[in-house]
Amino acid sequence: MRNLLNALLITGFAFVSTPSNAADEFKPEPGFTMLFTGKNLDGWKLKGKKDDLTGQTEAAGGRFKIVDGTLVIDPKVKGDIIMETAMEFAKDLTIKFEFKPGEGCNNDLFLRGTKFDIVVNAKTKGIKLGEWNDMEIVFKGEEANYKCNGESIGTRKTKADKSAFGIRAEFGSIEIRKLRVKEEK
């Protein structure tokens, strides 16, 4: 009986202590589609390369990699590299995600010919170093407005009618999760 009780306790402890994958638990809002599953890099490619990254969990020698359901840009792996979606976007749309910037974070996003900086410095409003931040970029016509933690960072003119969505690994670390898009019909 004691062995059975010990086995149940050990099994129960293992079940309770098993980490959950946040990417598996997150459900996007109605109308949104996940661009990043947290499991692999399906639907992504390195800019300038024809081959997609389907089934892979890292790219560019580990510059981009998946760790515990999160896309991580590793600053120890050098290189100014852009990873982009295989799909192009042309309509009005909204992109949302969470990001956690590390020391020296200076990375960029690109969509429809427009660059959006994610830089941790005194000039950037609302970004919290080492914490999860919410980013939202809304494209309407030829303008894009982007917000961090509900606070407007700025409005930009779009320079192209359509493009892939790109993430640029430039300087410092950043983690990205819950990356999703909603295209207007």
C-alpha positions in Angstrom: 0.0 0.0 0.0 2.8 2.4 0.9 4.5 1.7 -2.5 1.2 2.5 -4.3 0.8 5.7 -2.3 4.4 6.8 -3.1 3.9 6.0 -6.8 0.6 8.0 -6.9 2.3 10.9 -5.1 5.3 10.9 -7.5 3.1 10.6 -10.5 0.8 13.4 -9.2 3.8 15.6 -8.5 5.2 15.0 -12.0 1.8 15.9 -13.5 1.5 19.1 -11.4 5.1 20.2 -12.1 5.0 19.7 -15.9 5.4 23.1 -17.4 2.7 24.3 -19.8 3.4 25.8 -23.1 1.9 29.3 -23.2 1.8 29.1 -27.0 -0.6 26.1 -26.7 -2.9 27.9 -24.3 -3.2 31.2 -26.1 -6.3 31.6 -28.3 -6.3 34.7 -30.6 -9.2 37.1 -30.7 -12.0 36.4 -33.3 -10.8 37.1 -36.8 -7.1 36.9 -35.9 -4.8 34.3 -37.3 -1.5 33.2 -35.6 1.6 34.0 -37.6 3.8 32.2 -35.2 2.8 28.9 -33.6 5.5 28.8 -30.9 6.3 25.3 -32.1 8.3 25.9 -35.3 9.0 28.4 -38.0 6.4 27.2 -40.5 5.3 30.0 -42.8 8.6 31.9 -42.4 11.8 32.3 -44.5 15.0 34.3 -44.3 14.8 37.4 -46.5 16.4 36.9 -49.9 16.1 33.1 -49.6 13.6 30.9 -51.5 13.5 28.0 -49.0 11.0 28.4 -46.2 11.7 27.3 -42.6 8.9 24.7 -42.4 9.5 22.3 -39.5 12.6 24.1 -38.3 13.0 25.5 -34.8 15.9 27.8 -35.5 17.3 29.8 -38.4 20.4 31.7 -39.3 22.7 29.7 -37.2 20.5 30.2 -34.1 20.0 33.9 -34.5 16.3 33.2 -34.5 15.2 30.2 -32.4 12.2 28.9 -30.5 12.5 28.5 -26.8 9.5 27.4 -24.7 7.0 28.6 -27.3 8.6 32.0 -27.8 10.6 33.3 -30.8 14.0 34.5 -29.4 16.6 36.7 -31.1 19.9 35.6 -29.6 22.3 38.5 -29.4 25.3 36.1 -29.0 24.8 35.0 -32.6 25.9 38.0 -34.7 24.3 39.2 -37.9 21.9 41.7 -39.2 19.3 39.3 -40.6 15.6 39.6 -41.5 13.2 36.7 -41.1 9.9 37.3 -42.9 6.5 35.6 -43.5 6.2 33.6 -46.7 2.8 35.3 -47.1 2.4 38.9 -48.3 -0.1 41.3 -46.8 -1.9 44.0 -48.9 -5.2 44.9 -47.2 -5.9 47.0 -44.1 -4.9 44.9 -41.2 -3.9 44.7 -37.5 -0.9 42.9 -36.1 -0.6 42.2 -32.4 2.0 40.5 -30.3 3.8 40.5 -27.1 7.6 41.2 -26.8 10.2 41.2 -24.1 13.2 43.4 -24.9 16.6 42.7 -23.3 19.6 45.1 -22.7 20.6 46.9 -25.9 17.5 45.9 -27.8 17.4 47.7 -31.2 15.4 45.5 -33.6 12.9 46.3 -36.3 9.7 45.2 -37.9 8.9 45.7 -41.6 5.6 45.7 -43.4 4.4 47.3 -46.6 7.7 49.2 -47.0 7.5 50.7 -43.5 9.9 50.2 -40.7 8.9 50.0 -37.0 11.6 50.3 -34.4 11.7 48.3 -31.2 14.4 50.2 -29.3 14.8 50.4 -25.6 16.1 53.9 -24.8 14.9 57.2 -23.3 13.2 58.3 -26.5 10.9 55.3 -26.9 7.7 55.7 -25.0 6.1 52.9 -23.0 8.6 50.0 -23.6 9.5 48.2 -20.4 12.9 46.5 -20.4 12.9 42.8 -19.4 9.0 42.7 -19.2 6.3 41.5 -21.6 5.0 44.5 -23.6 2.0 44.6 -25.9 2.5 45.9 -29.5 -0.3 46.7 -31.9 0.2 48.0 -35.5 -2.9 49.0 -37.4 -2.8 49.6 -41.2 -5.6 51.7 -42.7 -5.1 52.9 -46.2 -1.7 54.4 -46.6 -1.1 54.9 -42.9 0.1 52.7 -40.1 -0.3 53.5 -36.4 1.6 51.6 -33.8 1.2 51.4 -30.1 3.1 49.9 -27.2 1.1 49.0 -24.1 -1.8 51.0 -25.4 0.3 54.2 -25.8 0.8 55.6 -29.3 4.4 55.5 -30.5 3.6 57.1 -33.9 1.9 57.0 -37.3 3.8 56.2 -40.4 3.0 56.4 -44.1 3.2 53.1 -45.8 5.6 52.9 -48.8 4.3 49.8 -50.5 1.0 48.3 -51.4 2.0 44.8 -50.2 4.8 42.9 -48.6 5.7 40.1 -46.2 5.9 40.9 -42.5 9.6 41.0 -41.4 11.4 40.8 -38.1 15.0 42.2 -38.2 17.6 40.9 -35.8 19.9 43.8 -35.4 21.2 44.4 -31.9 20.3 43.1 -28.4 17.9 40.4 -27.4 14.2 40.3 -27.8 11.5 37.6 -27.3 8.3 37.6 -29.3 5.1 35.6 -28.6 1.4 35.5 -29.5 2.1 37.0 -33.0 -1.2 37.3 -34.8 -2.8 39.2 -37.7 -6.3 40.2 -38.7 -6.9 41.2 -42.3 -9.9 43.4 -43.1 -12.1 42.0 -45.8 
